[in-house]
Amino acid sequence: MATELWERVLHQRGAATKMAVTDESVLVPERTRLVCLDPADGTLKWETRVGHWPDALLVVGPRVLVLSPGGVLHCLSRSTGAAHWRAELPPWARHLAVANGVALAGGWRGYTAQRAFDLADGRLRWQLPNPLLTHRPVAWAGGFLLGNGTRAWLIDPLTGREQQSWQLPEPLPDTDFQDLFTAVDADRCAVRCGTSGVALLQRDSPRAELLLTHDALLSYEPPLRTGAVVSAPRFYEELGLIASERDARNQRRSLRGGAAHLAEGR
């Protein structure tokens, strides 16, 4: 049975995408501030104002990135909360990801054009000329992976240029803030698609392979990965996993309560 070590009243409802936990700190919004708590006893280490209800929060090495709803990207010291830099963005940017020393913001619901900032000093590296509709980007294969409809594409963090694209077997689910991509390794990434499927993107193929399907709805969450196993939870069954695996004849078969075993390099 779990034992509660400490608690803190935050005065607002929390969200998994708006908090971050490391071995040294628990970072979470509290009203108009970002607070850093000691994970051992919950004591306050530092706090700083970042505005109401931050849209995104990322820890990148010794730095913390906070995207405020008013359109400000804050870069803070993880150890002290001191500001390194801040960048202005249009309201409703919301998406935030980091790859190769570049922070990417924007694209949520197609409201804003994506902008990329240098993680070291906050200078603008590039900006797309028009708003772009994409699901939440993730860092993968040295770039940013984006997706919309039946298409996923990888862009260069330093230039914003498209490097590779994939055709998905089914459209990406209509979610809002939910992640859909799960990196398997440098060459493979799993993605939720359709109502009951998980596809596998591979760097050496332009078409995504349907890894698993099920006759019941799958939760709108990124695929789960543990080692070489990829699985996906069903709606209303927190512990009910379904997946697929390849048999000796290289055929797919669906399993209830099973796991998708990914062969090395496949």
SEBALUM-175985 format. One line per 10 residues: their letters; for each residue z, y, x of C-alpha. Coordinates in steps of 0.1 Angstrom, whole numbers. Each point is the difference from the previous one (the first is absolute). Last residue first. Layout:
<bagus>
a	Z/Y/X | ...
</bagus>
This chain:
<bagus>
rgealhaagg	-379/-41/123 | 12/9/35 | 30/-23/-1 | 0/-18/-33 | 15/18/-29 | 24/-20/-22 | 0/12/-36 | 33/-10/-15 | 13/-20/-30 | 20/6/-31
rlsrrqnrad	-30/-9/-21 | -30/-10/21 | -37/10/-2 | -26/-20/20 | -25/13/25 | -24/-24/17 | -3/-3/38 | -5/-38/-2 | 34/-5/17 | 18/22/-27
resailglee	0/38/-1 | 30/16/-16 | 8/20/-31 | 28/21/-13 | 26/2/-27 | 35/12/2 | 27/0/-27 | 31/17/13 | -2/33/-19 | -17/-16/-29
yfrpasvvag	-6/27/-26 | -35/8/14 | -11/-25/26 | 9/4/37 | -27/-3/28 | -1/-22/31 | -13/1/35 | 14/-24/27 | -8/1/37 | 32/18/8
trlppeysll	15/12/-32 | -24/22/-20 | 4/13/-36 | -31/14/-16 | 3/37/-10 | 14/7/-34 | -15/2/-35 | 16/-32/-11 | -24/-29/-7 | -11/-8/-35
adhtlllear	-3/-37/-9 | -30/-23/4 | 2/4/38 | -23/9/29 | 3/-3/38 | -19/8/32 | -31/17/-14 | -19/8/31 | -9/37/6 | -36/7/9
psdrqllavg	-11/19/31 | 12/-28/23 | 11/1/37 | 30/24/-6 | 14/-22/-27 | 13/12/-34 | 18/-27/-20 | 2/2/-38 | 30/-6/-24 | -6/-6/-37
stgcrvacrd	15/1/-34 | -7/33/-17 | -28/11/22 | 7/5/37 | 31/-1/22 | -9/4/37 | 5/-22/31 | -10/14/35 | -15/-19/29 | -12/10/35
advatfldqf	31/17/15 | 24/-23/-18 | 10/-8/-36 | 1/36/-12 | 11/3/-36 | -20/24/-23 | 9/8/-37 | 27/27/4 | 12/14/-33 | 0/38/-7
dtdplpeplq	-24/0/-29 | -14/-34/-10 | -33/-10/-16 | -6/-33/17 | -27/-2/26 | -33/-12/-14 | -10/-36/5 | -20/-19/27 | 5/29/24 | -30/14/20
wsqqergtlp	12/10/35 | -5/31/22 | 0/9/37 | 4/30/23 | 0/29/-24 | 4/33/17 | 33/18/-3 | -2/12/37 | 31/-10/18 | 14/-24/-26
dilwartgng	-33/-20/-2 | -5/-12/-35 | 1/-35/-15 | -15/-7/-35 | 9/-20/-31 | -24/-3/-30 | 3/-16/-35 | 17/30/-16 | 17/22/26 | 12/-8/35
llfggawavp	13/14/33 | 9/-15/33 | 9/25/28 | -8/-9/36 | 11/-21/30 | -5/-33/-18 | 23/11/-29 | 20/31/-10 | 3/1/-38 | -16/23/-26
rhtllpnplq	15/2/-35 | -28/-5/-25 | -30/23/3 | -17/29/-17 | -14/26/24 | -1/37/-4 | -28/17/19 | -8/14/34 | 22/-25/18 | 24/16/25
wrlrgdaldf	4/-6/38 | 25/2/29 | 23/27/-15 | 27/9/24 | 35/-16/-7 | 12/0/36 | 4/-37/11 | -10/-17/-32 | -34/17/-1 | -9/6/-36
arqatygrwg	-26/-16/-22 | -10/15/-34 | -13/-18/-31 | -16/20/-28 | 23/5/-30 | 2/-11/-36 | -18/-34/4 | 28/-18/-17 | 19/3/33 | -24/8/28
galavgnava	22/20/23 | 18/-5/33 | -9/-17/33 | 23/3/30 | -17/-7/34 | 16/-15/31 | -22/-32/-2 | 9/-6/-37 | 24/17/-24 | -1/-1/-39
lhrawpplea	8/25/-28 | -12/2/-36 | 16/27/-21 | -26/28/2 | 10/14/-34 | 4/36/11 | -24/12/27 | 12/-5/36 | 18/22/25 | 12/-15/33
rwhaagtsrs	34/-1/15 | 12/-5/36 | 27/-15/22 | 28/7/-24 | 36/-11/9 | 13/-30/-20 | 22/-10/30 | -9/-36/10 | -32/-5/-21 | -14/34/11
lchlvggpsl	-20/15/-28 | -37/4/-10 | -3/17/-33 | -32/-1/-21 | 0/27/-27 | -19/-1/-32 | 24/8/-28 | 7/-36/-5 | 16/-3/35 | -14/-25/25
vlvrpgvvll	27/-11/25 | -9/-14/35 | 28/-12/22 | -3/-2/38 | 15/-21/28 | -23/-29/-7 | -19/7/-32 | 23/0/-30 | -18/8/-33 | 10/18/-32
adpwhgvrte	-23/8/-29 | -1/21/-32 | 33/18/7 | 20/7/-32 | 11/36/3 | -4/19/32 | 3/-10/37 | 34/15/9 | 18/-17/29 | 29/-24/4
wkltgdapdl	17/-17/30 | 21/-30/9 | 18/-4/-33 | 23/-30/-2 | -13/-31/-17 | 22/-25/19 | -23/-22/21 | -33/14/-11 | 9/35/12 | -16/25/-24
cvlrtrepvl	-29/24/4 | -4/24/-29 | -32/17/-12 | 9/29/-22 | -10/16/-33 | 19/-26/-22 | 9/-28/24 | -30/-16/17 | 5/-31/21 | 0/-10/37
vsedtvamkt	23/-28/10 | 5/-1/37 | 4/-18/33 | -14/-35/-7 | -27/16/-21 | -2/7/-38 | -24/23/-18 | 0/16/-34 | -26/15/-23 | -24/-29/-5
aagrqhlvre	29/-22/-11 | 10/25/-27 | 34/15/-7 | 12/17/-32 | 18/33/6 | 35/13/7 | 2/-20/32 | 34/-15/-5 | 10/-20/32 | 11/-36/3
wletam	18/-21/26 | 4/-36/13 | -7/-19/-32 | 5/-37/5 | -27/-25/-8 | 10/-34/-14
</bagus>
